[in-house]
Each structure stands twice: as structure tokens, then as C-alpha cells.
Amino acid sequence: MIVMKAEGAFLTIGELSATLGVPQHILRYWESRFPQLRPLQRSGNRRYYRPGDVELARRIHRLLNVEGFTIRGAQKALGEGQVQSVTATAMPASLPSSEAEPQRIAAPPPSQNNPALVAKLEAIRDRLAAALG
């Protein structure tokens, strides 16, 4: 459900929860982990998210749930101001994203320092290839 309010209107935690599609307790958790996310709290600890808070919550949601960042990685990305889409960095700028081929990153050669680990990883790779093939 998308909440339809005037641009710049404050959102309650329930409205922001419905807009992002995440439970309210997740938004409260994000407040404890991201010091930048500080909604107004009125009597009875009722939260009101300002437009800046809503945008920040959207960025956090995108980092964690779309791009696959960890909490610590998202904190670092937001703290450094270097939030970029993972897919945007892999696509050439001259082509629309629907026509662009993702760039493949070459894997480094397996380390010979730990042959047991290499053998385990190769076995996993072979099982994945058999399952997909």
C-alpha cells in the first residue's frame, strides 16, 4: 500500500512502514543502527518522519534489501556519502540498462596456501554447476 500525502508531509511510522513494505519494528531497529535517521517523537513516543527522514529510510531500504549490503556496509556507505547502485557501476553509461551486459569480474587464481579450502570450494562449484546445468 502506498500512502498518498501531500509532498513534504510528515509520515507516521505506520505510513512509512506501508510505503517501504517493511515492518515497523525494522524501522525502529534502523533508528538504533543509523544515527542519521532521527524522526520527531511527540507525546507517547509517536514517531513522525520528515521528508529527509523518509528519503534516508528509502536509501537504507535500497542498500539493505535491494543491493544486499550488510548493516555495517550500509552504515559505512551512508557515512562516507558514497551510496551507488551496484548495478549502476557495472553497466556502461552509454547504453540503457535493459540493453547493457553486466561486466564480468575475473576471479583471482585459487590460492595454493590452503589446498583443503580450494578443494572444498571446487566441490561446491561443481555441485552448483550440476544443479544449474
C-alpha positions as CSV (number, residue, x, y, z in Angstrom):
1,M,0.0,0.0,0.0
2,I,1.4,3.4,-1.0
3,V,0.5,6.3,1.2
4,M,-0.8,9.3,-0.7
5,K,0.0,12.5,1.2
6,A,1.0,16.0,0.2
7,E,4.6,16.4,-0.7
8,G,6.6,17.4,2.3
9,A,4.0,16.0,4.8
10,F,5.3,14.1,7.8
11,L,4.7,10.3,7.8
12,T,3.9,8.2,10.8
13,I,5.8,5.0,11.4
14,G,2.8,3.0,10.1
15,E,2.6,5.0,6.9
16,L,6.4,4.8,6.2
17,S,6.2,1.1,7.0
18,A,3.5,0.6,4.5
19,T,5.3,2.7,1.9
20,L,8.5,0.8,2.2
21,G,6.9,-2.6,2.7
22,V,8.9,-3.3,5.9
23,P,7.5,-4.0,9.4
24,Q,7.5,-1.1,11.9
25,H,10.0,-2.9,14.2
26,I,12.5,-2.9,11.4
27,L,12.2,0.9,11.1
28,R,12.8,1.2,14.9
29,Y,15.8,-1.1,14.6
30,W,17.2,1.1,11.8
31,E,16.9,4.1,14.1
32,S,19.1,2.3,16.6
33,R,21.7,1.5,13.9
34,F,21.7,4.6,11.8
35,P,22.2,7.8,13.8
36,Q,21.2,9.9,10.8
37,L,17.7,8.5,11.0
38,R,16.0,10.5,13.8
39,P,12.3,11.1,13.3
40,L,10.4,13.6,15.5
41,Q,9.0,12.0,18.6
42,R,5.9,13.6,20.1
43,S,3.9,12.7,23.2
44,G,3.6,9.0,23.7
45,N,6.7,8.4,21.6
46,R,4.8,8.7,18.4
47,R,7.2,9.0,15.5
48,Y,6.8,11.5,12.7
49,Y,9.2,11.1,9.8
50,R,10.2,14.3,8.0
51,P,10.8,14.3,4.2
52,G,14.5,14.0,4.8
53,D,14.0,11.0,7.1
54,V,11.7,9.3,4.5
55,E,14.4,9.7,1.8
56,L,17.1,8.3,4.2
57,A,14.8,5.4,5.1
58,R,14.4,4.7,1.4
59,R,18.1,4.8,0.8
60,I,18.7,2.4,3.8
61,H,16.0,0.1,2.4
62,R,17.6,0.1,-1.0
63,L,21.0,-0.6,0.4
64,L,19.9,-3.5,2.7
65,N,17.1,-5.1,0.7
66,V,17.9,-4.4,-2.9
67,E,21.6,-4.1,-3.2
68,G,22.4,-6.6,-0.4
69,F,24.6,-4.5,1.9
70,T,25.1,-5.6,5.5
71,I,24.1,-3.2,8.3
72,R,27.8,-2.3,8.7
73,G,28.3,-1.8,5.0
74,A,25.3,0.4,4.7
75,Q,26.4,2.4,7.7
76,K,29.8,2.9,6.1
77,A,28.3,3.8,2.7
78,L,25.9,6.3,4.2
79,G,28.7,7.7,6.5
80,E,31.0,8.2,3.5
81,G,28.3,9.5,1.3
82,Q,29.3,7.0,-1.4
83,V,26.0,5.3,-2.0
84,Q,25.9,4.0,-5.5
85,S,23.8,1.3,-7.1
86,V,25.9,-1.9,-7.5
87,T,24.2,-2.5,-10.9
88,A,24.8,1.1,-12.0
89,T,28.5,0.7,-11.5
90,A,28.6,-2.4,-13.6
91,M,26.6,-1.0,-16.6
92,P,28.2,1.1,-19.3
93,A,26.8,4.7,-19.2
94,S,26.3,4.9,-22.9
95,L,23.7,2.0,-23.1
96,P,20.2,1.8,-21.5
97,S,20.3,-0.6,-18.6
98,S,18.0,-3.1,-20.4
99,E,20.5,-3.4,-23.2
100,A,23.7,-3.4,-21.2
101,E,25.6,-6.5,-20.5
102,P,26.9,-6.8,-16.9
103,Q,30.7,-6.8,-16.8
104,R,32.2,-10.0,-15.5
105,I,34.9,-9.7,-12.9
106,A,37.7,-12.2,-13.4
107,A,38.2,-14.4,-10.3
108,P,41.7,-14.4,-8.9
109,P,43.6,-17.7,-9.2
110,P,43.0,-20.1,-6.4
111,S,45.4,-19.8,-3.5
112,Q,47.8,-22.7,-3.2
113,N,48.3,-21.8,0.5
114,N,45.2,-23.8,1.6
115,P,44.6,-26.8,-0.7
116,A,41.8,-28.2,1.5
117,L,39.9,-25.0,1.2
118,V,40.4,-24.9,-2.6
119,A,39.2,-28.5,-2.9
120,K,36.0,-27.7,-0.8
121,L,35.3,-24.6,-2.9
122,E,35.8,-26.5,-6.2
123,A,33.4,-29.2,-5.0
124,I,30.8,-26.6,-4.2
125,R,31.3,-25.0,-7.6
126,D,30.9,-28.4,-9.3
127,R,27.7,-29.1,-7.4
128,L,26.3,-25.7,-8.3
129,A,27.2,-26.2,-11.9
130,A,25.5,-29.6,-11.9
131,A,22.4,-28.2,-10.3
132,L,22.2,-25.3,-12.8
133,G,23.1,-27.3,-15.8
